[in-house]
Amino acid sequence: MSNIAQEAARRRTFAIISHPDAGKTTLTEKLLLFGGAIQLAGTVKGRKSTRHATSDWMAMEQQRGISVTSSVMQFPYKDRIVNLLDTPGHEDFSEDTYRTLTAVDSAMMVIDVAKGVEARTIKLMEVCRLRTTPIFTFINKLDREGREPIELMDEVEEVLGIRCAPVTWPIGMGRRFKGVYHLLEDTVHLYQPGKGSTRQDVTEIPGLDNPELDAVLGSQAAELRDEIELVKGASNEFDVAAYLRGELTPVFFGSAINNFGVQELLDYFVEYAPAPQPHVTDARVVEPEEEKFSGFVFKIQANMDPQHRDRIAFLRVCSGRYTRNMKMRQVRIGRDVQVANAMTFMAAERGQVEEAYPGDIIGLHNHGTIRIGDTFTQGEELKFTGIPNFAPELFRRAVLRDPMRMKALQKGLDQLCEEGATQLFRPLRNNDLILGAVGVLQFEVVAQRLRDEYKVECAFEPISVATARWVACEDDKLMQKFRDKAYENLALDQSDELVYIAPTRVNLQMAQERFPEVEFHATREH
Ligand code: GDP
């Protein structure tokens, strides 16, 4: 095997998907702990401070208790390199999440034992299904009372349409929570509350028939034996091929906050989760072990570090090797750039990368030339596909308090819109700056960031735009005619693509009927 193939084979690049509050952040911390990224001491107690240390959360989300930004964390575990891509939990930021899910090879789903499958879990699963992303499942908070495990698995199977294969099984829950039984290893792992435990500190009792179990579990031992017999008869076995096809999910139980059941999850995850997968482009399929480097940008984040005013483009390496100072072609603009100082996301610090392999994420410094969806190669003309930009649902006009700050406002909006969560439209007929978003909260975020990061006071006021469509037409003449006729409702997006901004849905429908030769698109493929 080539060095590139070997390095690719040991990468595991994934995201955690869950409904807010299910325990994604807590689980992330514990996973980082196993990767040696954060120290054991202070982790359990100093939850708030580890939050700051390991990710770039903003002041605003701390106030609101939601994840606004997402980031990348890389850590070694056993002989693997794990890349964990954080996704924002709040639904106003779902586009960002969708695009992050295009950059992973698998996902881990966290479910709250008391709440079961929730709205956001369902949505995220739909996205995973689009690309048949394999899913591991962690059922969390077994230290609390929750629903019957069998009932939960039925719910996952029915609502999410994926078969469940329990790998660990809980012994009681809430006050009676005693640990988990590992169905594939035939061992009981005992739970000790309040101990941020690694698997090494957990007492393991081999064999379900072991009399030691009766001594420690009392009457729960017999209950467990009965239940396991039932579970074995009624549930699926862990079938790796079915998992990789996205048809079956291995299920683990535990308590993230007590760091229990997490290592069992991680051990199986690094073993069975897929290594970097081939990626589709407009020209051909790119295999990870190819010698030549390629990758695509799935996310851009402005001002990650307020001190440095940097804008980072997150690039997922799809093939080959990145080395420092290498030349890459930015295919969209046909330009070769020398990349000296890409960033890595190893553990808690952001340092410079010397090398990166398929599955890794590197951060490129962006000076306004990089866009979400951009492909970088070592010269080949190809474009990775499937990274969507959705038509926003809400539109507001930027109103500046101090007219002298117009330049700063334009710059701020341009830069913040590069991130892709909001989109900027400039009508052809006037100088308005119209911001489009999928959720109301985004306007607040942008206003606050304009204030903090660009020193611009700006409000967003409602305007009569109901929806937007990217327009295209094969025939240049007809397009010109459409441009003239529909001038009042046309705008340019950030990439100077033509967009029809409709005051009402009815108006849109009428325009579509009037100009049947023009295509109206609800998403723009980057
Ligand atoms: P996120 O919104 O999915 O990132 O969830 P968090 O990790 O922030 O967790 C939400 C809440 O659930 C927090 O108050 C956590 O302390 C709590 N929590 C997380 N894991 C557990 C667990 O295993 N048991 C209990 N009892 N609470 C937990």
Boltz pocket constraint, residues with backbone or C-beta under 6 A from the ligand:
constraints:
  - pocket:
      binder: B
      contacts: [[A, 18], [A, 19], [A, 20], [A, 21], [A, 22], [A, 23], [A, 24], [A, 25], [A, 26], [A, 27], [A, 65], [A, 89], [A, 140], [A, 141], [A, 142], [A, 143], [A, 144], [A, 254], [A, 255], [A, 256], [A, 257], [A, 258]]
      max_distance: 6.0
